[in-house]
């Protein structure tokens, strides 16, 4: 038996790597890819892989390399993170999200980039792992939540764009991202394993193993991975300080008295290190400890037909230093060895009930979490280990929600929801220094002074709501939707505690930064035909008290509020001309402007298009991806967020990639690819500026992306 994947996805190929077979398969895969080059270059269109026509239907993903993703329902994207993607299979959650139209990544090194959706960053994007909040600890987000996600160890990924759900937390103006692990159920005793091995340029070496065993009443599951990479070279042949090593191990045991009931306990650990060319420090420790408990009961008789509840605990211990993975820069701002050790503990839970009638279903429940941030630092190698921990911030949140899906008839549906959140933040800093966190290296280099808000607590009550109408025109294959949503969010840890200054007239950011409120209209259209599928999603909104960072005070940051207008959209098409071919494309555009001044909203992703071609006869497969990104000249220099700022216009670029694959059987397959085939030298608009310690000039220059890179991946299930 295979794992059931109720969140609409199930991997069609599961994996364990055997290096000898990899070597044998390499020439065949490479030959198929080379044969495709000439024809792919003459083909303009490309293909987004449709996930599912019905969001409740279980789907096997047959494509060996996914080059695009189409929505499975209104504003909802569901995909399988186990599938290889181009560019090279992702090392973290942000890298994987980048392949979904509308997403971008703020790169500081080879891994651990920060995701951006529709030009919106940070807590505007609700990031969940196993339905629990996972928060990094670094004041400048060197270890954001996606840093601790290895996509291939998760069973499903669901993205809901915009403020169009209330089930998974408030404040998600950009959207909600859920990495999920499914619950296995074994009607008879069985052992199964799956895994993969990836080898690539620049020392890339990944291993993944997923093992499960159980019977009708009990099961156990272990997932583990390790990922290594050396520094990469850009298209000019220049080495970029970017290597990493990561590992994760998670285990779960469960009791399944029947197919509709489960009680599961889980635990996990992980650690790693990562080099950052765009930072004054590297990450030498990414220690994660996780615990979870969940209960689910479905198919109850009567109107109440489902109960779900979960508890979680995530403890992050992160070290930033300038000596473990580099030598201190004697001419830089940190000429001596120094380190900062930060920790972020988050515990919470959620409980929800689902009621169903003939034409409706209603989900209501409560959720909450509490977190504690602490820090210590030291001058000299390892000196921080002798320093005491100081708790500098505490956060608490509690919310109640309800969401209704009303199927008026076969063609009309109404979806609506509302929630209320109470959030509280406490400033536990006795002292505050200048110039530390705003520089992006997470270490306080200023002289400590008494903190005027020490011991202060601030609380906010924040409502969220949305309504969406959907219509399906069955005779024509068209469907469309219109949704209006409103959400509010408390400023997060990075907005309250990382800036050097607060708004004008405020003692600091903690006292002066107001909650952010977003009201947004979403419109969409979908068409499914015999040989062509197409979709369009557009949005427009007003963000009141948008939280903005100003880097204009000699590198020191000021947090402030400003009203902003946003709009944009995404669209895609897939054409199946026959002969095992799929051609298609997608585009994404985000626009933003400060309402009072008319300045462009900073850190906005430029217009992007993807063209793909894919061929698959069931045994062999080949594909091509052409990604074209326009120049971005709508910038506001010195403005940005806690991670990055606008450093001037950026040129456009185009990157061409190839992939191929071979299925030995339903259980064994090999895939290979070449990213950036023509070895282009380019940089994404959101990439951080290179650090002077690696020869980058004083005038900001963005970190370049990797040059030509090859990879091969072997998968097996048994």
Secondary structure as UniProt FT lines:
FT   TURN            6..7
FT   STRAND          9..11
FT   HELIX           19..41
FT   TURN            55..56
FT   STRAND          59..61
FT   STRAND          65..66
FT   TURN            74..75
FT   STRAND          76..79
FT   TURN            81..82
FT   STRAND          84..85
FT   HELIX           93..97
FT   TURN            98..99
FT   TURN            101..102
FT   STRAND          103..106
FT   STRAND          114..117
FT   TURN            118..119
FT   STRAND          120..121
FT   HELIX           122..124
FT   STRAND          125..129
FT   TURN            130..131
FT   STRAND          132..133
FT   TURN            139..140
FT   TURN            142..143
FT   HELIX           145..148
FT   HELIX           151..153
FT   STRAND          156..161
FT   TURN            167..168
FT   STRAND          175..180
FT   STRAND          190..200
FT   TURN            201..203
FT   STRAND          204..214
FT   STRAND          218..229
FT   STRAND          232..233
FT   TURN            235..236
FT   STRAND          239..240
FT   STRAND          244..258
FT   TURN            259..260
FT   STRAND          261..274
FT   TURN            277..278
FT   STRAND          282..298
FT   STRAND          304..321
FT   TURN            330..331
FT   STRAND          338..356
FT   STRAND          360..379
FT   TURN            381..382
FT   HELIX           383..386
FT   STRAND          390..407
FT   STRAND          412..427
FT   STRAND          431..432
FT   HELIX           437..439
FT   STRAND          449..450
FT   TURN            452..455
FT   STRAND          457..473
FT   TURN            474..477
FT   STRAND          478..489
FT   HELIX           493..497
FT   TURN            504..505
FT   HELIX           509..512
FT   STRAND          516..528
FT   STRAND          532..553
FT   TURN            554..555
FT   STRAND          556..578
FT   TURN            579..580
FT   STRAND          581..594
FT   TURN            595..597
FT   STRAND          608..616
FT   STRAND          620..629
FT   STRAND          639..640
FT   STRAND          645..646
FT   STRAND          653..663
FT   STRAND          668..675
FT   TURN            677..678
FT   TURN            685..686
FT   HELIX           692..694
FT   STRAND          709..717
//
